[in-house]
Amino acid sequence: MKVTLSGWSDFVFDESYRLPSLTELERYVKENRHLPDIPSESEVRQGGVDLGEMNALLLQKVEELTLYIIDLQKQINELKTKKQ
């Protein structure tokens, strides 16, 4: 099976992309009980899922997680340096 799309999720790595803070993300998840840009369970039950779109959205979330991990590692390294 091949799914074609008009766009992909690499925009996450553009300097202009605004990655929400972890605090903002936590607040959103608590209020909405799903990740931003990802459809809720009720939306999926009602309208189904476009596999191509969902794959792109999931990749976007993986790329955002990668950016969070990189940032957290920088913070850890900085704390290690300060401690020495």
Backbone hydrogen bonds, N-H to C=O, Kabsch-Sander energy under -0.5 kcal/mol:
donor,donor_aa,acceptor,acceptor_aa,energy
11,F,8,W,-0.5
12,V,9,S,-1.9
13,F,10,D,-2.1
14,D,11,F,-1.6
17,Y,14,D,-1.6
19,L,17,Y,-0.9
25,L,21,S,-2.6
26,E,22,L,-2.6
27,R,23,T,-2.3
28,Y,24,E,-2.4
29,V,25,L,-2.6
30,K,26,E,-2.5
31,E,27,R,-2.2
32,N,28,Y,-2.9
33,R,29,V,-2.5
38,I,35,L,-1.6
44,V,40,S,-2.2
45,R,41,E,-2.7
46,Q,42,S,-2.1
47,G,43,E,-2.9
48,G,44,V,-2.5
51,L,49,V,-0.7
54,M,50,D,-2.9
55,N,51,L,-2.3
56,A,52,G,-2.0
57,L,53,E,-2.4
58,L,54,M,-2.8
59,L,55,N,-2.2
60,Q,56,A,-2.2
61,K,57,L,-2.0
62,V,58,L,-2.2
63,E,59,L,-2.8
64,E,60,Q,-2.5
65,L,61,K,-2.6
66,T,62,V,-2.2
67,L,63,E,-1.9
68,Y,64,E,-2.3
69,I,65,L,-2.6
70,I,66,T,-2.4
71,D,67,L,-2.3
72,L,68,Y,-2.7
73,Q,69,I,-2.5
74,K,70,I,-2.0
75,Q,71,D,-2.1
76,I,72,L,-2.4
77,N,73,Q,-2.7
78,E,74,K,-2.4
79,L,75,Q,-2.3
80,K,76,I,-2.4
81,T,77,N,-2.2
82,K,78,E,-2.3
83,K,79,L,-2.0
84,Q,80,K,-1.3
